[in-house]
């Protein structure tokens, strides 16, 4: 252990009462959950949040290293704080955590020497003591652990919304897809005991949380390490009994999506009929190179089973374009998957090699201009599919959890349907957005655009329970 690590363990006095903090979050839902726990730790230490870096005594970056873009954004934003810190005469602590902190460790300090604290994915709970150690020693502190037995869910939380909570059920990943850095920065898969998950959801429901999202790199394999066999369908059924009104989950690996889970989605009213099922590629050759353990045919058969059980399912996916060695024929296989699967949304990415992954050493790169051209064709197909799926919902009633107002118009309510669609509803004269925030209401859909629906609330806005007949 370095001297900095020994000092961080030995010197713990909480940051001063009355100080301020700002958290900037990149990447996945697990990072958003971890950021809420960081906020809980800092609030417990007596600090208050602010919106501008110039006003923050502590700035924390919770980072993602899955894509190049997140790396670039982090470095750009941290570099921009150099002048802010100078203007504050050094009275600002900058901390970088999450996946980039885990991956790069002390290397970050060579690139961004004005960073004060670097921590990883396994020691979120140590952040207050690391801040104190940096201040006490007037130097940078790095602490990156190889593993941890703790779940960040055990830490205090400052949730972004009082009606929604992220609930990790697993951390880490055992799949080792060749393009993915996650197993190396989050560790091997570990499941939380089902009793802990149920207890947390019961507490959240008692606090007024209406919707939870169960999190894991592969929720479908939940429990395999604890119980010898996956028990995700059982977890869905158990959480549905806690009083939570809507249950979402992410992410699902196609190779582990079981018939029991499909049945649970189709029959348990609280489980949203919305599924994120990453395909990544439609080419069997590329899927093998990615170490995905399914084929184009088996994936599409799974999609057919899902729509057979839930014709109204909202289906989304991830797709990588330009994986090393991808040919036009491989890409056409991917387009065939899109045409068959009728996705409501697809998160599309041009492949970027991640240091430390097997795919980073593969030869035969796809020229950028070809990847971009394929990407543009892919996006066009996705947009047509999304619009068609949304238009099919016109004249239907959707149960919407309102979250606030439209970013473009403060007189328009915004919320999410069971299918995770953005829904807009104009406010009537005399109505106020705060009356609806965090509440469910049935909405008649009258208009469909590619990425949102519009309509009006049926009757009086529902302040009570989720409509169990919405399925």
MOQUI-V127753 format. One record per residue. N is the residue number from 1. PHI is phi in radians with two decimals (999 if undefined). OMEGA is omega in degrees with one decimal (* if undefined). Layout:
n:N phi:PHI omega:OMEGA
n:N phi:PHI omega:OMEGA
//
This chain:
n:1 phi:999 omega:-179.8
n:2 phi:-1.25 omega:177.0
n:3 phi:-1.06 omega:179.4
n:4 phi:-1.06 omega:-179.7
n:5 phi:-1.21 omega:178.1
n:6 phi:-1.13 omega:-179.4
n:7 phi:-1.16 omega:-178.2
n:8 phi:-1.15 omega:179.6
n:9 phi:-1.37 omega:-172.6
n:10 phi:-1.62 omega:-172.3
n:11 phi:-1.93 omega:178.0
n:12 phi:-2.29 omega:164.6
n:13 phi:-2.24 omega:-171.2
n:14 phi:-1.06 omega:173.8
n:15 phi:-0.93 omega:-171.8
n:16 phi:-1.06 omega:174.8
n:17 phi:-1.02 omega:178.4
n:18 phi:1.56 omega:177.0
n:19 phi:-1.31 omega:-175.8
n:20 phi:-2.14 omega:179.7
n:21 phi:-2.49 omega:174.4
n:22 phi:-2.42 omega:177.5
n:23 phi:-2.04 omega:174.4
n:24 phi:-2.01 omega:-171.1
n:25 phi:-2.05 omega:176.0
n:26 phi:-2.05 omega:166.3
n:27 phi:1.62 omega:-162.5
n:28 phi:-1.41 omega:179.6
n:29 phi:-1.12 omega:178.5
n:30 phi:-1.13 omega:175.7
n:31 phi:-1.17 omega:177.2
n:32 phi:-1.10 omega:176.9
n:33 phi:-1.08 omega:179.9
n:34 phi:-1.08 omega:178.3
n:35 phi:-1.14 omega:176.6
n:36 phi:-1.12 omega:177.9
n:37 phi:-1.27 omega:175.0
n:38 phi:-1.07 omega:177.9
n:39 phi:-1.06 omega:177.8
n:40 phi:-1.09 omega:177.9
n:41 phi:-1.11 omega:-177.4
n:42 phi:-1.25 omega:175.7
n:43 phi:-1.15 omega:177.5
n:44 phi:-1.09 omega:178.3
n:45 phi:-1.39 omega:175.7
n:46 phi:1.64 omega:-177.9
n:47 phi:-1.67 omega:179.5
n:48 phi:-2.15 omega:-177.5
n:49 phi:-1.38 omega:173.1
n:50 phi:-2.33 omega:-175.4
n:51 phi:-1.73 omega:-175.5
n:52 phi:-2.11 omega:-179.2
n:53 phi:-1.07 omega:-178.4
n:54 phi:-1.13 omega:-178.9
n:55 phi:-1.72 omega:-171.5
n:56 phi:-1.71 omega:171.6
n:57 phi:-1.34 omega:178.0
n:58 phi:-2.29 omega:174.2
n:59 phi:-2.06 omega:-178.4
n:60 phi:-2.03 omega:174.9
n:61 phi:-1.84 omega:173.5
n:62 phi:-1.75 omega:-160.1
n:63 phi:-1.94 omega:178.1
n:64 phi:-2.28 omega:178.7
n:65 phi:-2.16 omega:-179.7
n:66 phi:-1.26 omega:-178.6
n:67 phi:-2.16 omega:176.6
n:68 phi:-0.99 omega:-174.2
n:69 phi:-1.03 omega:179.8
n:70 phi:-1.15 omega:175.4
n:71 phi:-1.02 omega:-177.5
n:72 phi:-1.12 omega:-178.9
n:73 phi:-1.12 omega:179.5
n:74 phi:-1.03 omega:-175.9
n:75 phi:-1.09 omega:177.8
n:76 phi:-1.16 omega:-177.8
n:77 phi:-1.25 omega:177.4
n:78 phi:-1.17 omega:178.6
n:79 phi:-1.06 omega:-178.7
n:80 phi:-1.18 omega:179.9
n:81 phi:-1.41 omega:-179.2
n:82 phi:-1.03 omega:-179.9
n:83 phi:-1.26 omega:177.4
n:84 phi:-1.11 omega:-179.9
n:85 phi:-1.11 omega:178.8
n:86 phi:-1.14 omega:179.6
n:87 phi:-1.13 omega:177.7
n:88 phi:-1.57 omega:179.2
n:89 phi:0.96 omega:176.5
n:90 phi:1.43 omega:-176.4
n:91 phi:-1.48 omega:173.8
n:92 phi:-2.65 omega:178.8
n:93 phi:-1.80 omega:-179.9
n:94 phi:-1.92 omega:-179.3
n:95 phi:-2.13 omega:177.1
n:96 phi:-2.10 omega:179.3
n:97 phi:-2.22 omega:179.6
n:98 phi:1.37 omega:-168.9
n:99 phi:-1.23 omega:177.9
n:100 phi:-1.20 omega:174.8
n:101 phi:-1.04 omega:179.7
n:102 phi:-1.13 omega:-176.0
n:103 phi:-1.27 omega:-168.8
n:104 phi:-1.68 omega:177.7
n:105 phi:0.89 omega:-176.0
n:106 phi:-1.14 omega:178.3
n:107 phi:-1.05 omega:178.1
n:108 phi:-1.06 omega:-178.1
n:109 phi:-1.19 omega:177.2
n:110 phi:-1.24 omega:-179.4
n:111 phi:-1.48 omega:-175.8
n:112 phi:-2.33 omega:-170.6
n:113 phi:-1.15 omega:179.0
n:114 phi:-1.51 omega:172.7
n:115 phi:-1.29 omega:-176.2
n:116 phi:-1.73 omega:-175.5
n:117 phi:-2.40 omega:170.9
n:118 phi:-2.14 omega:177.0
n:119 phi:-2.39 omega:-172.8
n:120 phi:-1.93 omega:-176.2
n:121 phi:-1.50 omega:-174.0
n:122 phi:-1.81 omega:-174.7
n:123 phi:-2.44 omega:178.4
n:124 phi:-0.97 omega:-176.6
n:125 phi:-1.13 omega:-177.9
n:126 phi:-1.47 omega:-170.8
n:127 phi:-0.97 omega:-179.9
n:128 phi:-1.00 omega:-179.6
n:129 phi:-1.25 omega:176.9
n:130 phi:-1.20 omega:175.2
n:131 phi:-1.05 omega:-179.7
n:132 phi:-1.10 omega:-179.4
n:133 phi:-1.11 omega:178.4
n:134 phi:-1.09 omega:-178.6
n:135 phi:-1.23 omega:-178.4
n:136 phi:-1.17 omega:-176.9
n:137 phi:-1.66 omega:-178.8
n:138 phi:0.92 omega:178.6
n:139 phi:-2.68 omega:-179.6
n:140 phi:-1.39 omega:-178.5
n:141 phi:-2.16 omega:176.5
n:142 phi:-2.12 omega:172.7
n:143 phi:-2.42 omega:178.5
n:144 phi:-2.22 omega:-178.0
n:145 phi:-1.70 omega:-179.4
n:146 phi:-1.33 omega:-178.3
n:147 phi:-2.85 omega:177.5
n:148 phi:-2.68 omega:175.6
n:149 phi:-1.65 omega:-175.6
n:150 phi:-1.51 omega:169.3
n:151 phi:-1.90 omega:-178.5
n:152 phi:-1.12 omega:177.1
n:153 phi:-1.09 omega:179.0
n:154 phi:-1.36 omega:-177.9
n:155 phi:-1.57 omega:175.5
n:156 phi:-1.10 omega:-177.1
n:157 phi:-2.24 omega:169.6
n:158 phi:-2.07 omega:-171.8
n:159 phi:-1.26 omega:178.0
n:160 phi:-1.12 omega:179.6
n:161 phi:-2.26 omega:-178.6
n:162 phi:-1.21 omega:-177.4
n:163 phi:-1.67 omega:-178.7
n:164 phi:-2.29 omega:177.0
n:165 phi:-2.46 omega:170.0
n:166 phi:-1.52 omega:-178.9
n:167 phi:-2.25 omega:176.9
n:168 phi:-1.13 omega:174.4
n:169 phi:-1.94 omega:170.3
n:170 phi:-2.43 omega:168.3
n:171 phi:-2.28 omega:179.4
n:172 phi:1.41 omega:-175.7
n:173 phi:-2.69 omega:178.6
n:174 phi:-1.90 omega:-170.6
n:175 phi:-1.48 omega:176.8
n:176 phi:0.91 omega:168.9
n:177 phi:-1.03 omega:-167.4
n:178 phi:-1.18 omega:-179.0
n:179 phi:-1.63 omega:-164.3
n:180 phi:-1.85 omega:-179.2
n:181 phi:-1.57 omega:-169.8
n:182 phi:-0.96 omega:-178.7
n:183 phi:-1.04 omega:-177.3
n:184 phi:-1.49 omega:-179.5
n:185 phi:-1.93 omega:177.4
n:186 phi:-1.90 omega:177.6
n:187 phi:1.53 omega:179.0
n:188 phi:-1.28 omega:-174.9
n:189 phi:-1.19 omega:173.6
n:190 phi:-2.33 omega:-179.7
n:191 phi:-1.80 omega:172.0
n:192 phi:-1.44 omega:174.3
n:193 phi:-1.00 omega:-177.3
n:194 phi:-1.01 omega:-179.3
n:195 phi:-1.07 omega:178.6
n:196 phi:-1.18 omega:179.6
n:197 phi:-1.10 omega:-179.7
n:198 phi:-1.09 omega:179.9
n:199 phi:-1.07 omega:179.2
n:200 phi:-1.11 omega:-178.6
n:201 phi:-1.19 omega:175.1
n:202 phi:-1.09 omega:178.8
n:203 phi:-1.13 omega:179.8
n:204 phi:-1.09 omega:178.5
n:205 phi:-1.06 omega:178.6
n:206 phi:-1.13 omega:179.2
n:207 phi:-1.47 omega:178.2
n:208 phi:1.78 omega:176.7
n:209 phi:-1.23 omega:-178.2
n:210 phi:-1.68 omega:-173.6
n:211 phi:-2.40 omega:173.5
n:212 phi:-2.14 omega:171.5
n:213 phi:-2.05 omega:177.3
n:214 phi:-1.37 omega:-171.5
n:215 phi:-2.02 omega:171.5
n:216 phi:-3.06 omega:174.4
n:217 phi:-1.08 omega:175.1
n:218 phi:-2.58 omega:-176.0
n:219 phi:-1.08 omega:-176.3
n:220 phi:-1.15 omega:178.3
n:221 phi:-1.68 omega:-179.4
n:222 phi:-0.89 omega:173.9
n:223 phi:1.59 omega:-177.6
n:224 phi:-1.04 omega:-178.5
n:225 phi:-1.29 omega:-178.6
n:226 phi:-1.57 omega:-168.5
n:227 phi:-2.00 omega:178.3
n:228 phi:1.54 omega:178.6
n:229 phi:-2.62 omega:-179.9
n:230 phi:-1.07 omega:-179.5
n:231 phi:-2.31 omega:-176.0
n:232 phi:-1.19 omega:178.7
n:233 phi:-1.04 omega:176.8
n:234 phi:-1.13 omega:178.3
n:235 phi:-1.12 omega:177.3
n:236 phi:-1.03 omega:-179.3
n:237 phi:-1.12 omega:-178.7
n:238 phi:-1.21 omega:179.7
n:239 phi:-1.16 omega:179.3
n:240 phi:-1.12 omega:-179.9
n:241 phi:-1.60 omega:-173.4
n:242 phi:-1.56 omega:-176.0
n:243 phi:1.81 omega:174.1
n:244 phi:-1.19 omega:-171.2
n:245 phi:-1.58 omega:177.5
n:246 phi:-2.47 omega:-178.3
n:247 phi:-2.12 omega:170.8
n:248 phi:-2.01 omega:176.4
n:249 phi:-2.72 omega:178.3
n:250 phi:-2.84 omega:2.1
n:251 phi:-2.05 omega:-178.3
n:252 phi:-1.86 omega:172.2
n:253 phi:-1.55 omega:-175.9
n:254 phi:-1.00 omega:-176.0
n:255 phi:-1.20 omega:-175.3
n:256 phi:-2.00 omega:-179.5
n:257 phi:-1.32 omega:-171.7
n:258 phi:-1.63 omega:173.9
n:259 phi:-1.08 omega:178.7
n:260 phi:-1.14 omega:178.7
n:261 phi:-1.20 omega:177.1
n:262 phi:-1.06 omega:179.0
n:263 phi:-1.11 omega:178.6
n:264 phi:-1.08 omega:177.9
n:265 phi:-1.08 omega:-174.9
n:266 phi:-1.36 omega:-170.5
n:267 phi:-2.04 omega:-178.6
n:268 phi:-1.65 omega:-173.4
n:269 phi:-1.03 omega:-176.5
n:270 phi:-1.29 omega:-177.4
n:271 phi:-1.46 omega:-177.6
n:272 phi:-1.15 omega:176.7
n:273 phi:-1.50 omega:-179.9
n:274 phi:-2.46 omega:-173.3
n:275 phi:-2.37 omega:172.2
n:276 phi:-1.75 omega:-173.4
n:277 phi:-2.25 omega:-175.5
n:278 phi:-1.05 omega:175.7
n:279 phi:-1.76 omega:178.8
n:280 phi:1.23 omega:177.8
n:281 phi:-2.77 omega:175.7
n:282 phi:-1.75 omega:-177.5
n:283 phi:-1.64 omega:178.6
n:284 phi:-1.05 omega:-179.4
n:285 phi:-1.12 omega:179.4
n:286 phi:-1.24 omega:178.0
n:287 phi:-1.06 omega:175.9
n:288 phi:-1.14 omega:178.2
n:289 phi:-1.13 omega:178.1
n:290 phi:-1.45 omega:-177.2
n:291 phi:1.10 omega:-175.5
n:292 phi:-1.60 omega:173.1
n:293 phi:1.14 omega:167.2
n:294 phi:-2.65 omega:179.9
n:295 phi:-2.04 omega:174.7
n:296 phi:-0.97 omega:-177.9
n:297 phi:-1.14 omega:-177.8
n:298 phi:-1.17 omega:177.5
n:299 phi:-1.13 omega:-178.2
n:300 phi:-1.19 omega:174.5
n:301 phi:-1.11 omega:176.8
n:302 phi:-1.14 omega:177.0
n:303 phi:-1.04 omega:178.9
n:304 phi:-1.11 omega:177.5
n:305 phi:-1.11 omega:-180.0
n:306 phi:-1.11 omega:179.8
n:307 phi:-1.19 omega:176.4
n:308 phi:-1.13 omega:179.1
n:309 phi:-1.43 omega:-176.1
n:310 phi:-2.47 omega:-178.8
n:311 phi:-1.02 omega:-179.0
n:312 phi:-1.64 omega:-177.8
n:313 phi:-1.06 omega:169.7
n:314 phi:-1.65 omega:-172.5
n:315 phi:-2.05 omega:176.3
n:316 phi:-2.21 omega:-174.4
n:317 phi:-2.72 omega:169.7
n:318 phi:-2.04 omega:178.0
n:319 phi:-2.41 omega:175.5
n:320 phi:-1.84 omega:177.4
n:321 phi:-1.84 omega:174.2
n:322 phi:1.45 omega:173.9
n:323 phi:-1.05 omega:-176.4
n:324 phi:-0.85 omega:178.2
n:325 phi:1.53 omega:-178.9
n:326 phi:-1.12 omega:177.5
n:327 phi:-1.79 omega:176.0
n:328 phi:-1.08 omega:178.1
n:329 phi:-1.12 omega:176.4
n:330 phi:-1.05 omega:-178.6
n:331 phi:-1.14 omega:178.1
n:332 phi:-1.10 omega:173.8
n:333 phi:-1.07 omega:177.7
n:334 phi:-1.13 omega:177.4
n:335 phi:-1.06 omega:177.8
n:336 phi:-1.11 omega:176.5
n:337 phi:-1.08 omega:179.6
n:338 phi:-1.07 omega:-179.9
n:339 phi:-1.12 omega:-177.3
n:340 phi:-1.39 omega:-169.9
n:341 phi:-1.42 omega:178.3
n:342 phi:0.91 omega:-177.5
n:343 phi:-1.22 omega:171.3
n:344 phi:-1.43 omega:180.0
n:345 phi:-2.80 omega:174.9
n:346 phi:-2.43 omega:175.7
n:347 phi:-1.62 omega:-171.8
n:348 phi:-1.90 omega:-175.6
n:349 phi:-2.40 omega:167.9
n:350 phi:-1.48 omega:-175.1
n:351 phi:-0.98 omega:171.8
n:352 phi:-2.30 omega:-177.8
n:353 phi:-1.16 omega:177.6
n:354 phi:-1.91 omega:-179.6
n:355 phi:-0.94 omega:178.4
n:356 phi:1.70 omega:177.9
n:357 phi:-1.78 omega:179.9
n:358 phi:-1.01 omega:-176.7
n:359 phi:-1.15 omega:-178.4
n:360 phi:-1.12 omega:-178.7
n:361 phi:-1.71 omega:179.4
n:362 phi:-1.26 omega:174.3
n:363 phi:-1.53 omega:175.8
n:364 phi:1.04 omega:178.5
n:365 phi:-1.18 omega:176.6
n:366 phi:-1.50 omega:179.6
n:367 phi:-0.96 omega:-174.7
n:368 phi:-1.02 omega:-176.9
n:369 phi:-1.15 omega:177.3
n:370 phi:-1.26 omega:177.2
n:371 phi:-1.03 omega:-179.0
n:372 phi:-1.13 omega:179.8
n:373 phi:-1.13 omega:177.2
n:374 phi:-1.17 omega:178.5
n:375 phi:-1.02 omega:-178.7
n:376 phi:-1.12 omega:177.0
n:377 phi:-1.12 omega:-179.9
n:378 phi:-1.10 omega:-179.4
n:379 phi:-1.04 omega:179.2
n:380 phi:-1.07 omega:178.8
n:381 phi:-1.15 omega:-179.9
n:382 phi:-1.06 omega:-178.6
n:383 phi:-1.13 omega:176.9
n:384 phi:-1.10 omega:179.4
n:385 phi:-1.15 omega:-179.0
n:386 phi:-1.10 omega:179.7
n:387 phi:-1.15 omega:179.0
n:388 phi:-1.11 omega:179.1
n:389 phi:-1.12 omega:179.8
n:390 phi:-1.21 omega:179.6
n:391 phi:-1.09 omega:178.4
n:392 phi:-1.17 omega:-178.9
n:393 phi:-1.62 omega:177.1
n:394 phi:-1.09 omega:-176.8
n:395 phi:1.34 omega:173.4
n:396 phi:-1.74 omega:176.5
n:397 phi:-1.82 omega:-179.6
n:398 phi:-2.02 omega:176.6
n:399 phi:-1.44 omega:-170.4
n:400 phi:-2.02 omega:170.4
n:401 phi:-1.69 omega:-176.5
n:402 phi:-1.38 omega:-175.0
n:403 phi:-2.01 omega:-178.5
n:404 phi:2.76 omega:179.7
n:405 phi:-2.12 omega:177.6
n:406 phi:-1.07 omega:177.7
n:407 phi:-1.11 omega:-176.3
n:408 phi:-1.70 omega:-174.6
n:409 phi:-2.63 omega:-178.0
n:410 phi:-1.22 omega:177.4
n:411 phi:-1.68 omega:179.3
n:412 phi:-2.13 omega:176.2
n:413 phi:-1.21 omega:175.6
n:414 phi:-2.27 omega:177.7
n:415 phi:-2.75 omega:-179.5
n:416 phi:-2.17 omega:175.7
n:417 phi:-1.41 omega:176.2
n:418 phi:-1.01 omega:177.9
n:419 phi:-1.41 omega:177.4
n:420 phi:1.15 omega:175.8
n:421 phi:-1.50 omega:170.8
n:422 phi:-1.24 omega:-179.5
n:423 phi:-2.16 omega:178.9
n:424 phi:-1.90 omega:177.4
n:425 phi:-2.39 omega:178.7
n:426 phi:-1.11 omega:175.4
n:427 phi:-1.26 omega:175.0
n:428 phi:-1.41 omega:176.3
n:429 phi:-0.95 omega:179.6
n:430 phi:1.57 omega:178.2
n:431 phi:-1.51 omega:178.5
n:432 phi:-2.23 omega:-176.0
n:433 phi:-1.00 omega:-176.7
n:434 phi:-1.09 omega:178.2
n:435 phi:-1.16 omega:-173.0
n:436 phi:-1.89 omega:-174.0
n:437 phi:-1.02 omega:179.1
n:438 phi:1.40 omega:-178.7
n:439 phi:-2.11 omega:173.9
n:440 phi:-1.54 omega:172.0
n:441 phi:-2.70 omega:175.1
n:442 phi:-1.36 omega:-177.0
n:443 phi:-2.13 omega:171.8
n:444 phi:-1.41 omega:-177.3
n:445 phi:-1.47 omega:-178.0
n:446 phi:-2.03 omega:-176.3
n:447 phi:-2.61 omega:179.9
n:448 phi:-2.27 omega:169.4
n:449 phi:-1.99 omega:-174.9
n:450 phi:-1.06 omega:-172.4
n:451 phi:-2.08 omega:175.1
n:452 phi:-2.75 omega:176.5
n:453 phi:-2.02 omega:175.5
n:454 phi:-2.29 omega:179.5
n:455 phi:-3.10 omega:179.5
n:456 phi:-2.41 omega:-178.0
n:457 phi:-1.32 omega:177.7
n:458 phi:-1.43 omega:177.6
n:459 phi:1.13 omega:-179.9
n:460 phi:-1.50 omega:-178.0
n:461 phi:-0.97 omega:-178.8
n:462 phi:-1.29 omega:177.4
n:463 phi:-1.80 omega:-173.5
n:464 phi:-1.84 omega:-166.8
n:465 phi:-1.45 omega:172.5
n:466 phi:-1.14 omega:179.7
n:467 phi:-1.22 omega:-177.5
n:468 phi:-1.17 omega:179.1
n:469 phi:-1.61 omega:-176.9
n:470 phi:-1.11 omega:176.6
n:471 phi:-1.24 omega:*
//
